[in-house]
């Protein structure tokens, strides 16, 4: 702490560091200053301090991971997001839609019985209606009765609400009764309408995304939140996005984790220079840890960042490396070139070599094992 203070006392970021030390909230302008600062190592040190000061003392050096499996049921989608390489037209040779019997066979033959989370996100498809998801969750619970189902983004909940001509509250109530445990954070992208209207004009608005998350939280359904960078946004748009998340969290306390994501451009329709660097990715992680003082965890999604940069991010305010991520397809379709899955042992080794304590968790951060 004394070495950090000595360094920061000579820096333009001194007042921000002091706010973190004194557990005071930084402002929108403070976050912009962090983004504009070239001192990435100091930003990382402040973020790591924020992580430590907000954790329980006995959990201060924990870095979490989960044994999880991704299940993508279809890539046939009525949406047309420019950054999506996963979406296919129904007539495309590599288009697919998994019927319930196919999923039952897949889960029986390809999914390890000890996984803690089944992560289910896919596409906007009228065949994936409410009855389909009820039947899907029934099969999942029959084959993997102890596995938490995290599934359906706010975008998918909104679509089901319109498709079934009922409210999001009713959709969420029915799905939780069928076995849904929590919501992922996808579909948030960048909230600002200037960016959203350019890259995903057909997707639900930011206000609707936040409204559905608020409904879920009031129904005691926990969720994550994401931010997708590299889609033409500025630093202002990134901070604006985080600010809206922070405001909702003040009201609901329903977000478990914030996950900065980065766009991969292969096979997409984006006409944007690939200008996100490793430094940019680390800034997103570090600044989100500093700014989002009311969200418990910051996750580094290694399948997008690469396993080595994800390991480095543990020194930049991150306390979660996601997990084994078996069979993830969406990021992979856009050119994310990491391995599509890793082992528990590799994650444990990565965390230990970053001088942190590996902790296997479940979806809602109950501790399973400390290594």
C-alpha positions in Angstrom: 0.0 0.0 0.0 2.8 2.5 0.9 4.6 1.9 -2.3 1.4 2.4 -4.3 0.7 5.6 -2.4 4.2 6.9 -3.0 3.8 6.2 -6.7 0.3 7.6 -7.0 1.0 10.7 -5.0 2.9 12.1 -8.0 0.3 11.0 -10.5 -2.7 12.9 -12.0 -4.7 9.8 -10.8 -3.9 10.5 -7.1 -7.5 11.7 -6.2 -9.0 8.6 -7.8 -6.7 6.3 -5.9 -7.6 8.1 -2.7 -11.3 7.6 -3.4 -10.7 3.8 -3.8 -8.6 3.7 -0.6 -11.3 5.5 1.3 -14.1 3.4 -0.3 -15.7 6.4 -2.0 -17.4 6.2 -5.4 -15.5 7.5 -8.4 -17.4 9.8 -10.9 -18.1 9.5 -14.6 -15.4 12.0 -15.3 -12.9 10.0 -13.1 -13.6 7.0 -15.3 -13.0 9.0 -18.4 -9.7 10.2 -17.0 -8.6 6.6 -16.3 -9.4 5.6 -19.9 -7.4 8.6 -21.2 -4.4 7.9 -19.0 -1.5 6.1 -20.5 -0.4 4.7 -17.1 -1.8 1.2 -17.5 0.2 -0.3 -14.7 -1.0 2.3 -12.2 -4.6 1.8 -13.4 -4.1 -1.9 -12.8 -2.7 -1.3 -9.3 -5.7 0.9 -8.4 -8.0 -1.7 -9.8 -6.3 -4.5 -7.8 -6.6 -2.4 -4.7 -10.3 -1.9 -5.4 -10.7 -5.7 -5.7 -9.0 -6.3 -2.4 -10.8 -3.6 -0.5 -14.2 -4.8 -1.7 -13.6 -8.5 -0.9 -14.0 -10.2 2.4 -10.6 -10.3 4.1 -10.5 -14.1 3.9 -11.4 -14.0 0.2 -9.0 -11.2 -0.8 -6.7 -13.4 -2.9 -9.3 -15.7 -4.3 -9.6 -16.1 -8.1 -12.7 -18.0 -9.1 -13.5 -20.5 -11.9 -16.4 -22.8 -12.7 -16.7 -26.2 -14.4 -19.3 -25.3 -17.1 -20.5 -26.4 -20.5 -22.1 -24.2 -23.2 -25.1 -25.5 -25.0 -26.0 -23.5 -28.2 -29.3 -24.8 -29.5 -29.4 -23.0 -32.9 -27.6 -20.5 -35.1 -30.7 -19.7 -37.1 -31.6 -16.2 -36.0 -34.0 -13.4 -37.1 -31.6 -10.8 -35.8 -29.0 -9.1 -37.9 -26.3 -7.7 -35.6 -23.3 -6.6 -37.7 -20.8 -8.0 -35.2 -22.3 -11.5 -35.1 -20.5 -14.3 -37.0 -22.6 -17.0 -35.4 -26.0 -16.2 -37.1 -27.0 -18.2 -40.2 -30.0 -18.1 -42.5 -32.1 -21.3 -42.3 -31.1 -22.4 -45.8 -27.3 -22.1 -45.0 -25.5 -25.4 -45.2 -24.1 -25.0 -41.7 -27.4 -23.8 -40.1 -28.7 -26.0 -37.3 -31.6 -26.3 -34.8 -31.4 -28.9 -32.1 -34.7 -30.7 -31.4 -35.3 -31.9 -27.8 -34.4 -35.5 -28.5 -31.1 -34.4 -30.1 -30.3 -32.4 -27.0 -31.2 -35.3 -24.8 -28.8 -37.5 -26.7 -26.1 -34.9 -26.7 -26.3 -34.3 -22.9 -26.3 -38.0 -22.2 -23.3 -38.7 -24.4 -21.2 -35.5 -24.4 -21.6 -33.7 -21.1 -19.8 -34.7 -17.9 -22.1 -35.4 -15.0 -20.1 -33.3 -12.6 -20.4 -30.0 -14.4 -21.8 -27.2 -12.2 -23.3 -25.0 -14.9 -25.0 -25.5 -18.2 -24.9 -22.2 -20.1 -27.6 -21.9 -22.7 -27.7 -19.0 -25.2 -28.4 -19.1 -28.9 -30.5 -17.1 -31.2 -33.9 -15.5 -31.8 -35.9 -18.3 -33.4 -39.6 -18.8 -33.4 -39.2 -22.6 -33.0 -37.5 -21.9 -29.7 -40.8 -21.0 -28.0 -41.8 -21.2 -24.4 -42.8 -24.8 -24.6 -39.5 -25.7 -26.2 -37.6 -24.2 -23.3 -39.8 -25.9 -20.7 -39.2 -29.2 -22.4 -35.5 -28.4 -22.8 -35.0 -27.6 -19.1 -37.0 -30.7 -18.2 -34.5 -32.8 -20.1 -31.5 -30.9 -18.6 -32.8 -31.5 -15.1 -33.5 -35.1 -15.8 -30.0 -35.8 -17.0 -28.1 -33.3 -14.9 -30.3 -32.8 -11.8 -27.6 -31.0 -9.8 -26.5 -28.6 -12.5 -27.4 -25.0 -12.5 -29.0 -23.7 -15.7 -27.9 -20.2 -16.7 -29.7 -19.4 -19.9 -31.5 -16.9 -22.1 -30.3 -13.3 -22.4 -32.7 -10.4 -21.9 -33.0 -10.3 -25.7 -34.3 -13.8 -25.7 -36.7 -13.2 -22.8 -38.1 -10.1 -24.6 -38.6 -12.2 -27.8 -40.4 -15.0 -25.9 -42.6 -12.3 -24.2 -43.6 -11.0 -27.6 -43.9 -14.5 -29.2 -46.2 -15.8 -26.4 -48.0 -12.4 -26.0 -47.4 -12.3 -22.3 -45.2 -10.3 -19.9 -41.5 -10.9 -19.2 -42.6 -11.5 -15.6 -44.7 -14.4 -16.7 -42.0 -15.8 -19.0 -39.4 -15.6 -16.2 -41.8 -17.1 -13.6 -42.6 -20.1 -15.9 -39.0 -20.7 -16.8 -37.7 -20.6 -13.3 -40.4 -23.1 -12.3 -39.1 -25.3 -15.2 -35.5 -25.1 -13.9 -33.9 -21.8 -15.0 -31.4 -20.7 -12.4 -30.0 -17.3 -13.5 -29.6 -15.1 -16.6 -26.4 -14.5 -18.5 -25.4 -10.9 -19.4 -25.5 -11.1 -23.1 -27.2 -8.7 -25.5 -26.1 -5.6 -23.7 -23.4 -4.7 -26.2 -23.0 -0.9 -25.9 -26.1 0.8 -24.5 -25.7 4.2 -26.1 -28.3 4.5 -29.0 -25.7 6.1 -31.4 -23.7 2.8 -31.3 -26.7 0.5 -31.0 -28.5 1.9 -34.0 -25.5 1.3 -36.1 -24.4 -2.2 -35.2 -27.6 -3.9 -33.9 -30.6 -1.7 -34.9 -33.1 -4.6 -34.6 -32.0 -5.6 -31.1 -34.0 -4.5 -28.1 -33.1 -1.0 -26.7 -30.8 -0.5 -23.8 -33.8 0.6 -21.7 -35.6 -2.6 -22.5 -32.5 -4.7 -21.6 -32.2 -2.9 -18.3 -36.0 -3.2 -17.7 -35.9 -7.0 -18.2 -32.9 -7.3 -15.9 -34.7 -5.2 -13.3 -37.8 -7.5 -13.5 -35.6 -10.6 -13.1 -33.8 -9.2 -10.1 -37.1 -8.3 -8.5 -38.1 -11.9 -9.0 -34.9 -12.9 -7.1 -33.3 -14.2 -10.3 -29.6 -13.2 -10.3 -27.8 -12.3 -13.5 -24.6 -11.1 -15.1 -24.0 -8.0 -17.2 -21.7 -7.6 -20.2 -20.2 -4.8 -22.3 -19.0 -5.4 -25.9 -16.2 -3.1 -27.0 -14.5 -2.6 -30.4 -17.8 -1.9 -32.2 -17.2 1.8 -32.9 -17.7 3.2 -29.4 -15.7 5.9 -27.6 -14.5 6.0 -24.0 -17.6 8.1 -23.3 -19.8 5.3 -24.5 -18.0 2.7 -22.4 -18.4 4.7 -19.2 -22.0 5.5 -20.1 -22.7 1.8 -20.4 -21.1 1.0 -17.0 -22.9 3.9 -15.4 -26.3 2.5 -16.4 -25.3 -0.9 -15.0 -24.1 0.8 -11.7 -27.4 2.7 -11.4 -29.6 -0.4 -11.8 -27.4 -2.3 -9.4 -27.9 0.4 -6.8 -31.6 -0.3 -7.1 -31.7 -4.1 -7.4 -28.4 -5.7 -6.3 -29.1 -8.5 -8.7 -25.9 -8.5 -10.9 -23.3 -11.0 -9.8 -20.6 -10.3 -12.3 -19.6 -7.8 -14.9 -17.9 -9.2 -18.1 -16.2 -6.8 -20.5 -16.2 -8.5 -23.9 -14.2 -7.6 -27.0 -15.4 -7.9 -30.6 -13.7 -10.3 -33.0 -14.2 -9.4 -36.6 -13.8 -12.5 -38.7 -17.0 -13.5 -40.6 -18.8 -10.4 -39.4 -20.4 -7.4 -41.3 -18.6 -4.8 -39.3 -16.7 -2.1 -41.2 -14.6 -0.9 -38.3 -10.9 -0.9 -37.9 -9.6 -3.6 -35.5 -8.3 -1.1 -33.0 -8.8 -2.9 -29.6 -5.4 -3.8 -28.2 -4.4 -5.8 -25.1 -4.0 -2.5 -23.3 -7.6 -1.6 -24.2 -8.8 -4.9 -22.9 -7.0 -4.5 -19.6 -8.3 -1.0 -19.2 -11.9 -2.3 -19.7 -11.4 -4.8 -17.0 -9.5 -2.6 -14.6 -11.8 0.5 -14.9 -14.9 -1.6 -14.6 -13.6 -2.9 -11.3 -12.9 0.6 -10.1 -16.2 2.1 -11.4 -18.6 -0.7 -10.6 -18.1 -0.6 -6.8 -21.5 -2.4 -6.2 -20.9 -5.5 -8.4 -19.1 -8.3 -6.5 -17.1 -9.8 -9.4 -15.3 -8.9 -12.6 -14.8 -11.7 -15.1 -12.1 -12.1 -17.7 -13.7 -14.2 -20.5 -10.5 -16.1 -21.6 -12.0 -17.5 -24.7 -12.1 -14.0 -26.2 -9.0 -12.5 -24.6 -6.8 -15.5 -24.8 -5.7 -17.5 -21.8 -2.4 -15.6 -21.3 -3.9 -12.1 -21.3 -6.7 -13.4 -19.0 -4.1 -14.6 -16.6 -2.4 -11.2 -16.7 -5.8 -9.6 -16.0 -5.7 -11.1 -12.5 -3.4 -8.2 -11.7 -5.9 -5.7 -13.1 -8.9 -6.1 -10.8 -10.2 -9.4 -12.1 -11.3 -12.1 -9.7 -12.9 -14.6 -12.1 -11.6 -16.5 -15.1 -15.0 -18.0 -16.1 -14.4 -21.7 -16.4 -13.8 -24.7 -18.6 -16.3 -23.3 -21.2 -16.8 -26.6 -23.0 -18.2 -26.3 -26.5 -18.5 -22.5 -26.8 -19.5 -21.6 -30.4 -20.5 -18.0 -30.6 -17.1 -16.2 -30.0 -15.3 -19.0 -31.8 -17.4 -18.3 -35.0 -16.0 -14.7 -35.0 -12.4 -15.8 -34.9 -11.6 -16.1 -31.2 -8.6 -18.4 -31.5 -8.3 -19.7 -28.0 -8.8 -23.3 -27.2 -12.5 -23.9 -27.0 -12.2 -25.4 -23.6 -9.6 -25.8 -20.8 -9.2 -28.2 -17.9 -9.6 -27.5 -14.2 -5.9 -28.3 -13.8 -4.8 -25.6 -16.3 -7.0 -23.0 -14.7 -5.6 -23.9 -11.2 -2.1 -23.7 -12.5 -2.7 -20.3 -14.2 -4.2 -18.8 -11.1 -1.5 -20.1 -8.8 1.2 -18.8 -11.1 -0.4 -15.4 -10.8 0.0 -15.6 -7.0 -3.7 -16.0 -6.4 -5.7 -18.8 -4.7 -7.8 -20.9 -7.1 -11.4 -21.4 -6.0 -13.9 -23.6 -7.8 -17.3 -22.0 -7.5 -20.9 -22.6 -8.6 -22.9 -20.1 -10.7 -23.9 -18.0 -7.7 -20.4 -18.0 -6.2 -20.9 -20.7 -3.5 -17.4 -22.2 -2.9 -17.0 -25.8 -4.0 -13.3 -26.2 -3.4 -10.2 -24.1 -2.5 -6.9 -25.3 -4.1 
